[in-house]
Amino acid sequence: MEKIIATLVGTSIGRWLLLKMLMELIYKWS
């Protein structure tokens, strides 16, 4: 799991996906 996250963060597409996921989580929780 940690390797997958590290790989995602290592790529611009991965960063965009993580940011999108964070935004969706924040939107759902607020």
C-alpha positions as CSV (number, residue, x, y, z in Angstrom):
1,M,0.0,0.0,0.0
2,E,2.7,2.5,1.0
3,K,4.6,1.6,-2.2
4,I,1.5,2.4,-4.3
5,I,1.1,5.7,-2.6
6,A,4.8,6.6,-3.1
7,T,4.5,5.7,-6.8
8,L,1.4,7.9,-7.1
9,V,3.0,10.8,-5.4
10,G,6.0,10.3,-7.7
11,T,3.9,11.1,-10.7
12,S,2.1,14.3,-11.7
13,I,-1.0,12.2,-12.6
14,G,-0.8,10.5,-9.2
15,R,-0.6,13.9,-7.4
16,W,-3.7,15.1,-9.3
17,L,-5.6,11.9,-8.4
18,L,-4.6,12.2,-4.7
19,L,-5.7,15.8,-4.7
20,K,-9.0,15.0,-6.3
21,M,-9.6,12.2,-3.8
22,L,-8.8,14.6,-0.9
23,M,-11.2,17.2,-2.3
24,E,-14.0,14.6,-2.6
25,L,-13.4,13.4,1.0
26,I,-13.4,17.0,2.4
27,Y,-16.6,17.7,0.4
28,K,-18.3,14.6,1.8
29,W,-17.2,15.3,5.4
30,S,-18.1,19.0,5.5
